[in-house]
Amino acid sequence: MYNFQVSDMTCSHCVATVERAIKTVDGAAAVKIDLAGLAVKIESAKPAASFAAAIQEAGYTPLLRG
């Protein structure tokens, strides 16, 4: 499981955009996004760097946490 902080998510549209970006890397990934906590949790066997790149390409700033 990967935990990202995405501090520039501000609305439900942002959440949908980030989730779509994640699903382009792994359509089967389990994704939980907490807008209030600016947190994104991803369960996948794909590398974290792939998700970070996809989130960044979508226009957001991902920070991989612990």
C-alpha positions, -999 to 999 in steps of 0.1 A, spaced: 0 0 0 12 35 -8 2 66 10 5 99 -8 -2 134 5 -17 155 -23 -19 190 -7 -33 208 -38 -66 188 -40 -94 212 -32 -126 197 -44 -145 166 -56 -133 173 -92 -97 171 -80 -105 138 -63 -120 124 -95 -90 136 -116 -65 120 -92 -84 87 -91 -86 86 -129 -48 92 -131 -42 64 -107 -64 40 -126 -44 47 -158 -15 31 -141 -34 2 -126 -71 -2 -134 -74 -28 -106 -58 -7 -79 -78 -1 -47 -79 36 -42 -91 56 -12 -90 93 -12 -96 115 18 -101 151 5 -103 166 40 -70 149 50 -55 155 15 -45 118 16 -45 92 -12 -41 55 -4 -33 30 -32 -32 -8 -30 -13 -21 -60 17 -41 -70 28 -14 -95 57 8 -84 49 40 -64 69 61 -88 44 52 -116 15 65 -95 35 96 -85 42 104 -121 6 99 -131 -7 122 -103 19 148 -113 9 146 -150 -27 152 -139 -15 186 -124 -11 177 -87 18 174 -64 21 140 -48 43 134 -17 49 97 -9 46 92 29 60 65 51 
